[in-house]
Amino acid sequence: MKRLLAAALLLGATPGLAQPAPEPQPQPQPMPAKLPFSPSVRVGDILFLSGQIGQVPAGMDKHQEGFDAAVKGAMDSIGRILKDNGLDFGHVVKCTVMLDDMADWPRFNAAYLPYFEGKRLPARSAFGADGLALGAPLEVECIAAFK
């Protein structure tokens, strides 16, 4: 018994006290399995991408690191769709950005720009939109051109 108690103390256990549960890691909410649209549609040499939402992972503050994670989620989704079609961010010619709170516009810009580093910036519109899908703080849709 003494050996068991000594081993437990070495491992950080306190006899008679429950160990605190590890903090849960923030996880984005899963997307619905079947959505009523295509991720992208090609018409000639133009690829139209459906809007990609960014969600704040559970437990993160919406206006701090959580918003940056939401931008990354949306932009990474756009990057995957582009890649699936043999393209990259250099092929994007137009983006439309919808923000739940226009006060997040500078923060969005800071997280958005690195995706176009070394590439031409696309034309872009941004506007405030209340009630984005799944409570997302932002949505980004893009148009890309095959060169």
N, C-alpha and C positions, 0 to 999 in steps of 0.2 A: 504494500500500500504506500509506503514511504517513497519507493521508487516511482510509482505512478504519479504521486503528488509532485515530486521533484521534476519529473518530465513535463508535467502540465505547467508548472511554474516557469520552466525554461522556455516553453513554447508560448508563454504569454497568457496562459489561462489563469483565472483567479477562481479558486475553489468556491463553489456556492454562488457565484455571480455569473449571470448569462453574459456572453460576449456580445458587444453591439453588432448589429447586422451591418454588413458592408453597405456603403452608400450606393444606391442604384445609379448606373451610368445613364446619362440622358440618351434617349432613343427617339428618332423621328417617328411620327405616326405612320402606320402602313397605308399605302394607297389602296383604294378599292381594287379588287381583282379584275373586274371587267369595266372598262371605261368606254363610254359611247363615242369614241373618236380615235383616230390614228395618231401615233406620235409624230408622224410627218407624212406629207404627200408630195410626190414629185410631179411637176407639170413642166415638161420640156427640160430646160436647163435650170429650173428654179425649184428649190426645196422649201416648202412651207412647213415650219415646225409648230406644233401645238404649244400653247402656253405651258410652261413648266413652273410649278409652284415651289416655293421654298417654305419649309416649315421650321419653326423653332423647336428644337428637341425638348422633350419634357424636362422640366427642372431648370431650364436656362431662362435668363431674363430676356424678354422680347427686344429690348433696346440696347443690349450689350452684346456679349459673345453669341447669344442666341440668334440675333439678326444676321450676324456675319455667317453663322452656320447655315441659316436659311438661304442666303445668297449663294453660298458655296453649293448647297444641295441643288438649287435650280440651275446654276451654271454647269455643274458637273453632269446633270441630266441632259442639258443641251449638248454638251461635249460628247456624251455617249451616242446620242441620236445622230449627230454629225458624223462621228466615226463609223457608225453602222452604215452610213451612206457614202463612205469614202471621202469625207470632208473633214475640215477642222475649222477653228474660229476665224481663220483668214478668209474663209469663203462666205462668212456672214456679211450681208449687205444692209440689213435693216433689223432693228430690235424695237420692240414695244415693251415698256416696263410699266407695270401697274403696282403701285405701292399703297398699302393700307394707310400709311401715315407719311405724308410728303416730307415731314421733318426728317425721315430716314434717307432722303435723297443723297446727301453728301456721303453718308455711310455706305449706301448702295454703290455709289460711284467708286469709292475706294476699294471695295471688294470685287467689283466688276472689271475694272481696268486690267488687272493682271492676266485675265483670260485672253486679252488682245495684245499682250506685250510683243513687240516686234512685228505686229500685223497692222493693217489699216483698220482704223476704228469704223464701225458701221454707222450709217445714219440711225438716229434713235429718237423715240418719243417717250416721255414719261408722264404719267398722270396719277392722281389719287383715285383709288377705287375702294369703296366700302363693300365688305362682304365677299372677299375672295374665297375660292373653294377651300373647304376644310379648315377655314379660319386662318389661312396662310397670310403672312405679312407682305408677301410679294408674289408676283407672277411675271415671267418673262417669256415673250414669244419672239421668234426670229424667222427671218427669210434668208436663205443662203443660195448662192449661185454656183453652179458647176462651171469651172473655167476651162 
